[in-house]
Amino acid sequence: PKTIRYLGLEGTNNTSGYSGSDITLLAKLIAAEARGESYTGQVAVGAVVLNRVSHPSFADTIAGVIYQKGALSCVNDSNWSVSPNATSMKAAQDCINAAAQVSCFSLC
C-alpha cells in the first residue's frame, strides 16, 4: 500500500477492461485458495493469477488461468464451493486496479 501511495496511484478505480464476472471469479479463487490468510496474502493470490494472465505461457484470461487443468487445486476440491466475501472481493478489485496502474506487478 505504501508503494502504491508513493507512486501516486492510490484511489484509482481502473479495472483495466476486466468485467464484473472476471472480478467475481478472481474473488472466488482468492476466497477458496487464500481462506484464512491475511489481506496481503489474499492479494498475493490474486497477483499470481494476474501475473499468469500477462505471461505468454499461460491463458490470457482470468478464467483461462483459473480453470487450467491442474493449475489450482482448490478449483477441484471442496474449497471451490466457498463464496467470495467482502474481503476477497476487495482483494480482487485492488489487485486488478494495481495491475492496471503499474507495469511491474511485484509491487502488490
C-alpha positions as CSV (number, residue, x, y, z in Angstrom):
1,P,0.0,0.0,0.0
2,K,2.8,2.5,0.8
3,T,4.4,1.8,-2.7
4,I,1.1,2.4,-4.4
5,R,0.6,5.6,-2.4
6,Y,4.1,6.9,-3.1
7,L,3.6,6.3,-6.8
8,G,0.5,8.5,-6.7
9,L,-1.8,5.6,-7.7
10,E,-4.0,5.5,-4.5
11,G,-7.7,5.9,-5.0
12,T,-7.8,4.9,-8.7
13,N,-10.7,2.8,-9.8
14,N,-9.5,1.4,-13.2
15,T,-10.5,-2.2,-13.8
16,S,-8.4,-2.4,-17.0
17,G,-11.1,-3.9,-19.1
18,Y,-12.0,-6.8,-16.8
19,S,-15.7,-7.4,-16.4
20,G,-17.6,-7.8,-13.1
21,S,-17.7,-11.5,-13.7
22,D,-13.9,-11.6,-14.0
23,I,-13.5,-9.8,-10.7
24,T,-16.0,-12.1,-9.0
25,L,-14.3,-15.2,-10.4
26,L,-10.9,-13.9,-9.2
27,A,-12.5,-13.1,-5.8
28,K,-13.9,-16.7,-5.7
29,L,-10.5,-18.1,-6.4
30,I,-9.0,-15.8,-3.7
31,A,-11.7,-17.0,-1.2
32,A,-11.0,-20.6,-2.0
33,E,-7.2,-20.6,-2.2
34,A,-6.4,-18.0,0.5
35,R,-9.1,-18.6,3.0
36,G,-7.8,-17.7,6.4
37,E,-4.8,-15.7,5.0
38,S,-4.2,-12.1,5.7
39,Y,-5.5,-9.5,3.3
40,T,-1.9,-9.2,1.9
41,G,-1.9,-13.0,1.4
42,Q,-5.2,-12.8,-0.5
43,V,-3.9,-10.0,-2.7
44,A,-0.8,-12.2,-3.4
45,V,-3.0,-15.0,-4.6
46,G,-4.7,-12.6,-7.0
47,A,-1.3,-11.3,-8.1
48,V,-0.3,-14.8,-9.1
49,V,-3.4,-15.2,-11.3
50,L,-2.9,-11.8,-13.0
51,N,0.8,-12.4,-13.5
52,R,-0.1,-15.6,-15.3
53,V,-2.7,-13.8,-17.4
54,S,0.1,-11.4,-18.6
55,H,2.6,-14.2,-19.2
56,P,2.7,-15.8,-22.7
57,S,3.0,-19.3,-21.3
58,F,-0.5,-19.2,-19.7
59,A,-4.0,-18.4,-20.8
60,D,-4.7,-14.7,-21.4
61,T,-7.9,-14.6,-19.4
62,I,-8.6,-14.9,-15.7
63,A,-11.0,-17.8,-16.3
64,G,-8.4,-19.5,-18.5
65,V,-5.8,-19.3,-15.9
66,I,-8.1,-20.4,-13.0
67,Y,-9.6,-23.3,-14.9
68,Q,-6.3,-24.6,-16.5
69,K,-6.2,-28.3,-15.7
70,G,-4.1,-29.0,-12.6
71,A,-3.1,-25.3,-12.1
72,L,-5.0,-24.6,-8.9
73,S,-6.1,-27.5,-6.7
74,C,-8.8,-25.5,-4.9
75,V,-10.9,-25.5,-8.1
76,N,-11.3,-29.3,-7.8
77,D,-11.8,-29.6,-4.1
78,S,-14.4,-28.6,-1.5
79,N,-12.9,-25.1,-1.1
80,W,-14.3,-24.2,-4.5
81,S,-17.8,-24.1,-3.0
82,V,-16.8,-21.1,-0.8
83,S,-18.5,-17.9,-1.9
84,P,-16.4,-14.7,-2.2
85,N,-16.8,-12.4,0.7
86,A,-16.3,-8.7,1.0
87,T,-12.5,-9.1,1.8
88,S,-11.9,-11.4,-1.2
89,M,-13.9,-9.0,-3.5
90,K,-11.8,-6.1,-2.2
91,A,-8.6,-8.0,-2.7
92,A,-9.6,-8.9,-6.3
93,Q,-10.5,-5.4,-7.2
94,D,-7.4,-3.9,-5.6
95,C,-5.2,-6.4,-7.5
96,I,-6.8,-5.5,-10.8
97,N,-6.6,-1.8,-10.1
98,A,-2.9,-2.1,-9.1
99,A,-2.1,-4.3,-12.2
100,A,-3.7,-1.7,-14.4
101,Q,-1.6,1.1,-12.9
102,V,1.9,-0.5,-12.7
103,S,3.8,-2.4,-15.2
104,C,5.8,-4.4,-12.6
105,F,3.1,-6.3,-10.6
106,S,5.7,-7.3,-7.9
107,L,4.7,-4.1,-6.1
108,C,1.5,-5.8,-4.9
